[in-house]
Amino acid sequence: MRKLFAVLFFTWLAALLALTYYPDFPNLKLRVRDEWFRLDYLGHLGFYAVLTALFLLWRTGWRKKVSLKLLILTILSGFVLGALTELTQLAIPGRSMNPVDLVYNCAGILVGAGTVALTGRRENKRK
């Protein structure tokens, strides 16, 4: 099962990077109470949540407990990836760095990590 999660993780990462670096990618907007909300913010949250969950499932297996060390390293690494993808967009025509995107990237990382950590099996302390 872990091999499947590895394949899914790297496929998802490739898709995320392809969408991140595609020049002039359109932003869809939704009007909410006389304000515009960019739907790509939800995309950032969802993409990074799934990416983080797939990474943790690859590293730990299905329904296994995630160690605190792995959880913290995954979250910090995810934050770095999210920040780098935003910063490197400055070099791509038609793309720009958006701090709100970075907030949604980080929120997605926390959602994905939290979901896997909270649904993992708890080890029985009695032996």
C-alpha positions in Angstrom: 0.0 0.0 0.0 2.9 2.4 0.7 4.1 2.0 -2.9 0.7 3.2 -4.1 0.9 6.2 -1.8 4.4 7.0 -3.1 3.2 6.9 -6.7 0.2 9.1 -5.8 2.3 11.5 -3.8 4.8 12.1 -6.7 2.0 12.3 -9.3 0.2 14.9 -7.1 3.4 16.8 -6.6 4.1 16.9 -10.3 0.5 18.1 -11.0 0.9 20.8 -8.3 4.2 22.0 -9.7 2.8 22.0 -13.3 -0.1 24.1 -12.3 2.1 26.4 -10.2 4.4 27.2 -13.0 2.0 27.3 -15.9 2.2 30.9 -17.3 -0.9 33.1 -17.3 -3.1 30.5 -15.4 -6.6 32.1 -15.1 -8.0 33.0 -11.7 -11.7 32.1 -11.2 -13.6 34.4 -8.9 -16.8 34.1 -7.0 -18.9 37.1 -5.8 -19.8 36.8 -2.1 -21.6 39.7 -0.5 -20.3 42.4 -2.8 -16.8 41.0 -2.5 -14.8 38.8 -4.9 -13.4 35.6 -3.6 -10.7 33.8 -5.7 -11.6 30.2 -6.0 -8.0 29.3 -6.5 -7.5 29.9 -2.7 -9.6 26.7 -2.1 -7.4 25.0 -4.7 -4.3 25.9 -2.8 -5.8 24.6 0.4 -7.0 21.4 -1.2 -3.8 20.6 -3.2 -1.5 21.1 -0.3 -3.8 19.1 2.1 -3.9 16.2 -0.3 -0.1 16.4 -0.9 0.7 16.4 2.8 -1.7 13.6 3.5 -0.3 11.5 0.7 3.3 12.1 1.9 2.5 11.0 5.5 0.6 8.0 4.2 3.5 7.0 2.1 5.9 7.4 5.0 3.8 5.6 7.6 1.3 3.4 5.8 -2.4 3.3 6.0 -4.0 4.0 9.4 -0.7 3.9 11.3 0.3 6.3 14.0 2.4 9.3 12.8 5.3 10.1 15.0 5.5 13.7 16.3 9.0 14.1 14.7 7.7 13.1 11.3 4.7 15.3 11.7 6.7 18.4 12.6 9.3 17.8 9.8 6.5 17.3 7.3 4.7 20.5 8.3 7.9 22.5 8.2 9.0 21.1 4.9 5.6 21.7 3.5 5.8 25.4 4.6 9.1 25.7 2.9 7.8 24.1 -0.3 4.7 26.4 -0.2 6.9 29.5 0.2 9.4 28.5 -2.5 6.6 27.8 -5.0 5.2 31.3 -4.4 8.6 33.0 -4.5 9.7 31.3 -7.7 6.6 32.4 -9.5 8.1 35.9 -9.6 10.3 34.7 -12.4 7.5 33.4 -14.5 5.7 35.7 -17.0 2.0 36.2 -16.0 2.5 34.8 -12.5 3.1 36.6 -9.3 3.8 35.9 -5.6 0.6 36.2 -3.5 0.9 36.1 0.3 -2.7 35.0 0.6 -1.9 32.0 -1.6 0.9 31.2 0.9 -1.5 31.4 3.8 -3.8 28.9 2.0 -0.8 26.6 1.2 0.1 26.5 4.9 -3.5 26.0 6.0 -3.8 23.0 3.6 -0.6 21.5 5.0 -2.0 21.8 8.5 -5.3 20.2 7.4 -3.6 17.3 5.6 -1.2 16.6 8.4 -3.9 17.0 11.1 -6.3 14.6 9.2 -3.7 11.9 8.9 -2.4 12.3 12.4 -5.9 12.3 14.0 -7.2 9.3 12.0 -4.0 7.1 12.5 -4.3 4.1 14.8 -3.2 4.8 18.4 -0.7 2.3 19.8 -1.8 0.4 22.8 0.4 1.3 25.8 -0.2 -2.1 27.3 1.9 -5.0 25.9 
